[in-house]
């Protein structure tokens, strides 16, 4: 039975409203430089839904592959060809039931005082598709392995 859970969110000023319906494809944390700079935090938490599960209103600006509100500067979902990436902090209802990250990206940039998310896969860099590989630091956050590569979607 499909999940018809509808989650709504917005930018800080509310000028851009959006919603996603159903389960996301994947949920993760990212410690890369761009996520740190654009969020102002040490990492970014996000979920990726199919594009057809996404609805939005409002005018969006972008810089690189980041989308934001031109009024308040708040991050808003990044729309790609067939999926949409939503920062979990932009959702209205908290805590965000059912949105637990299953992987972490750019773990080599994770602050030393942050621990690996228990049970989450740990990636040295991005997850990449279309035949490109990335180094998977560990299947289990507790026991890193070396030089283990795996194909995964971003």
N, C-alpha and C positions, 0 to 999 in steps of 0.2 A: 504494500500500500504506500503510495507516494506521500511524502511529507509536505503539507501545505502551510507550514509555519511561515508567517510573513513578518519580516523584521524591517523596521523603518529607521531612518537616520537622517542627518542633515549636517550642514556646515555649522560653524559657531553662531552665525547671525540668523540662520534659518532660511536664507535666500535660496539655497539649493536643498531640496528635499529628495529623498530616494527611498526605495524599498527593494528588498530581495525576498524571494519566496522559495521555500524548500531547503534542501541540504546543500551546503557548498561542496565543490569538488575536493577542496583541500584547505587546510588551515595551518598557518605557520608563523614563526617569528623570524625577523631579519635584523642582523646586527651590522649591515653594510654601511658605508659612509653616507650614501644618499638617504637611506632611511633614517639614520641618526640625525643628519642635517635637516631634513624636511619635517621630522617630528619634534625635534628639540629634545629628544629622549635618547636613551642608550640603545633602544631597539624599537622596532615597529611590529605590532601584532596585526595580522590580516587574514581574511578569508576570501576565497575565490569561488564565485558562482558562475553558472552558465549565463551567457548574455540574455537569453530569453527569460530568465528569472528576475531581471532587473528593470526597474522603472525609475524615471527621474524627471524633475522639473527644475528650472532655473538655468542661469547662464554660467558656464564653466570656462575658466581660463586654464592654460597649461604652461608648464616649463619643463622641457625634456619630456620624460614620461610621467610626470606628476601632474595631477589635476587639482585645482583649488578654486575657491570662491573669490571673484574679483573684488568683493566688498570687504570681507573679513579676513581673507587669506587662508581660511580653514581648508584642510585637505578633504577632498571628496573622492568618490570611487574613480578608479582608473579603468576606462573602458578600452578593451582590446578587441580584436577581430571577432572572437567567439566566447569571450569570458570577461568578467568584471572583477577587479580586485577592490575589496572594501576594507578599510582600516577598522578594526573591531571597536576602537575608541570612538568612532563616529556614529555608532549605533545608539539609538535612544534608550532602549531597555537594558539595564544592567542589574545584576550580573548577566552575562551573555550565556545562558543555558545552552549546552550542546555545542559550543564553539571552543573546543580545547585543541590547541596546536599539536600537530603530530610530527612536526619537524622544525629545525632551526637552520637558518642560512647564515653564512659568513661567521661561523663560530670562532674563527681566529681573531675576530674583532670584538668578541664578547668581553665585557668588563670582567676583570679577575674576581670581583666580589659577587658576580652573578653565577649561579650554578646552572649546569645543563638542565633543561626541562626533563624530569623523569619520564622515561619511556619514549621520548621524542628522538627521531633520527637526527643525526648531527652532520651537516654539510659544511665543508671548508669554504665553499663559494656558492654560486647560484645553482639551482636545479635547472637544467636546460633540456629542451626536446629537439627533435629533428636530427637524431644521430650524434649529437654532441654529448660528451660525458662530463661528469663532475666527480670530484673526489668525495666519497662518502666517508666521513671520519669514523662513524660508528653506527651500527644498527641499534645499539643499546647505549644510551647516554652514559651509562656507568663504566663501560669498558671500551675505550676507543681502539680501533684497529688502524693499521697503516696501509696506505696505497690501495684502498678498496674503491673501485669506480663502479658507478651504476648509472644507467639512463633513467632520467625522470623528467617530468614536465615541470616548468617553472612555477 
